[in-house]
Amino acid sequence: MKRILFAALVALLVAGCSSTPTTAPVEDKSTAAAPGTTTTPGAATSGTTSAGVSGTATGVNPLKDPNNILYKRSVYFEYDSFTIADQYKPIVEAHARYLAANRNARVTLQGHADERGSREYNIALGQKRADAVKRMITLLGVQETIVETVSFGKEKPKNPGHDEAAWAENRRVDIIYAGE
């Protein structure tokens, strides 16, 4: 009898200690600028959650839907850095989820740098930026064979200006899908 009561007590304790997992709302960190930096173009995600990654009920291509995070195709970097800032990680994660769900998709990551520095240095920096995004995408489960990287260095600026605002736009990795 004592064994049965002991077993029942243990079962109640285990059941009482278990918890039901809850899903916390996803915080949109992409609109917050990193401390000591200015907000760069393409930072906002328009509040789109990961649920909208694979498409919508209307059949709109999520890559072409301005309300979808997949519409954002640039990851911006700080000066002389190839570290992906927290505010751009949701964009990379969304593209990784899309690529994992669409195994026929192919992507090229184009690394860029601003005009400061030598041609050789900027080619290397652009490649490091593209490789950093590729590393994050592959760590999230995407096959390495469908992701190609290339560096343009300072050769293809998004903004032809010669000030900090222009340079901030040019320090980036562009996510280009095959066939677009």
Sequence and secondary structure as in RCSB ss.txt:
>XXXX:A:sequence
MKRILFAALVALLVAGCSSTPTTAPVEDKSTAAAPGTTTTPGAATSGTTSAGVSGTATGVNPLKDPNNILYKRSV
YFEYDSFTIADQYKPIVEAHARYLAANRNARVTLQGHADERGSREYNIALGQKRADAVKRMITLLGVQETIVETV
SFGKEKPKNPGHDEAAWAENRRVDIIYAGE
>XXXX:A:secstr
 HHHHHHHHHHHHHHHH           GGGS  TT    TT   TT  GGGSS  TT   TTT TTSGGG  EE
E  TT     GGGHHHHHHHHHHHHH TT  EEEEEE  SSS HHHHHHHHHHHHHHHHHHHHHTT  GGGEEEE
EEETSS SS   SHHHHHHHSEEEEEETT 
